[in-house]
Amino acid sequence: MAADIDEKTDRYERLLAEALDAAEPVAPAGTPLDDASAECLEMAESYLDDGRHFRENDDLVNALAAFSYGHAWLDAGARIGLFDVPTDGHLFTV
């Protein structure tokens, strides 16, 4: 079972990092939607950092949760149109 959480944590970390690279904010500058997209990106980046911190401390359960939460922020932002994202592949559910 330990190998399962190792593999899943690795996969979700990569997924979040790739999704952060792929998400392009599209909200008009200076609008509340622009603020919302910036907040979504900040949350996703923070969860990526947190997950890496947990991983360094051998806390794979919390690392996996952090990577998952971070991706959820991006995916939700993409679904409501804050980001231009690839629609094919595995990065987003839109």
Secondary structure as GFF3:
##gff-version 3
##sequence-region A 1 94
A	DSSP	alpha_helix	2	22	.	.	.	ID=ss1
A	DSSP	beta_strand	24	25	.	.	.	ID=ss2
A	DSSP	alpha_helix	32	56	.	.	.	ID=ss3
A	DSSP	alpha_helix	60	79	.	.	.	ID=ss4
A	DSSP	beta_strand	83	84	.	.	.	ID=ss5
###
